[in-house]
Amino acid sequence: MMKLLSPALAAALTVFLSSPSCAAHPGQVQTGIASYYHDSLHGNRTASGQIYDKNKLSAAHKTLPLGSRVRVTDKRTGKSVVVHVNDRGPFIKGRIIDLSRRAARELGIIRRGITPVRVEVLSVAGRRGA
C-alpha cells in the first residue's frame, strides 16, 4: 500500500523541484544587483566547504548548484568576469549574487559596492559538460 506524503514534506518537495537550482541550465540568464563580500569574511568556510579566498574568482548565489560557473556582466560598463559559485547568499532583498573581492575589482565595482548585473550560467555542477 502506498503512503501519502505529509503536507509539509509535499510542500518542501514541490519547492525543491520547482526551484531555479533544479531547472538551472547553461544559457540561463538572471538580472539583478550584485554586491561583494566584506574582507572580514576572508578565510571563513563557504557552503561548499571551501575556504573563502578574496583573491579568487568566486561568488555566492541563493539557488544555483554549488560548483556552477557563471559570467557576471556589469550592465553599466559591459565588463564581465567568470566566477565559480561556492557559497550561498546574498541574503539582502534584491541582490542576486555576492562576488569575491577579486571579481568585484575586475568588474570595477569596489567603490560603488553594488551594481546592476546580468548573470549567465555557463555550466552547472553535476551535469554532463559542466
C-alpha positions in Angstrom: 0.0 0.0 0.0 1.3 3.5 -0.9 1.9 6.0 1.9 0.9 9.6 1.3 3.5 12.4 2.0 2.8 14.7 4.9 1.6 18.1 3.8 4.9 19.7 5.0 7.0 17.2 3.1 4.9 17.5 0.0 5.3 21.3 0.1 9.0 21.1 0.6 9.3 18.7 -2.3 7.3 21.0 -4.5 9.5 23.9 -3.7 12.7 21.9 -4.2 11.5 20.5 -7.6 10.4 23.9 -8.8 13.4 25.9 -7.5 15.8 27.5 -10.0 18.6 25.2 -9.0 16.7 22.2 -10.3 16.0 23.9 -13.5 19.4 25.6 -13.9 21.0 25.1 -17.3 23.7 26.6 -19.4 22.4 29.7 -21.1 20.0 30.6 -18.3 20.2 34.4 -17.5 19.2 36.4 -14.5 19.4 40.1 -13.9 19.6 41.9 -10.6 22.0 43.6 -8.2 25.5 42.3 -7.4 27.5 43.1 -4.3 30.7 41.7 -2.9 31.9 40.0 0.2 33.4 42.1 3.0 37.1 41.4 3.6 36.4 40.2 7.1 34.9 37.0 5.6 38.3 36.1 4.1 39.3 32.7 5.5 35.8 31.6 6.5 34.3 28.3 5.3 31.7 28.6 2.4 28.6 26.5 1.9 30.6 24.2 -0.4 33.1 23.5 2.3 35.9 25.6 0.6 37.6 28.4 2.4 36.6 31.8 1.1 39.6 33.5 -0.6 39.0 37.1 -1.5 41.8 36.8 -4.2 40.0 34.0 -6.1 37.1 34.4 -8.6 34.2 33.0 -6.7 30.6 34.0 -5.8 27.6 33.2 -3.6 24.2 32.6 -5.2 21.0 31.6 -3.5 19.9 28.8 -5.7 22.4 27.8 -8.4 24.1 24.4 -7.7 27.5 24.9 -5.9 30.3 24.4 -8.4 28.4 26.1 -11.2 30.3 28.6 -13.4 28.6 31.9 -14.3 29.5 35.0 -16.3 28.7 38.2 -14.4 28.4 41.3 -16.6 28.1 44.8 -15.2 25.2 46.3 -17.1 26.6 49.8 -16.6 30.0 49.2 -18.1 29.8 46.0 -20.0 32.7 44.5 -18.1 32.4 40.8 -17.3 34.0 38.2 -15.1 33.6 34.4 -14.9 33.2 33.0 -11.3 32.6 29.7 -9.6 29.6 29.5 -7.3 30.9 28.1 -4.0 28.6 29.7 -1.4 25.0 30.7 -0.6 23.7 34.2 -0.5 23.4 37.1 -0.7 20.7 37.5 1.9 19.7 41.1 1.2 16.5 41.6 -0.7 17.0 42.5 -4.4 20.6 41.2 -4.6 21.2 38.1 -6.7 24.9 37.4 -6.4 27.8 38.2 -4.0 31.2 38.4 -5.6 34.6 37.8 -4.2 36.7 40.9 -3.8 38.9 40.0 -6.8 35.8 39.5 -9.0 34.4 42.9 -7.8 37.7 44.5 -8.6 37.8 43.0 -12.1 34.3 44.4 -12.7 35.4 47.8 -11.2 32.7 47.9 -8.5 34.8 48.2 -5.4 34.0 51.9 -4.9 30.3 51.6 -5.8 29.8 48.4 -3.7 26.8 47.3 -5.8 25.9 47.3 -9.4 23.2 46.0 -11.8 24.3 42.8 -13.4 23.4 40.1 -15.9 24.3 36.6 -14.7 24.6 33.9 -17.4 25.0 30.3 -16.4 28.0 28.8 -18.3 28.0 25.3 -16.7 26.0 23.6 -13.9 27.8 21.3 -11.5 26.9 17.7 -11.6 25.6 17.9 -15.2 27.4 16.5 -18.2 29.7 19.0 -19.7 29.8 21.1 -16.6 
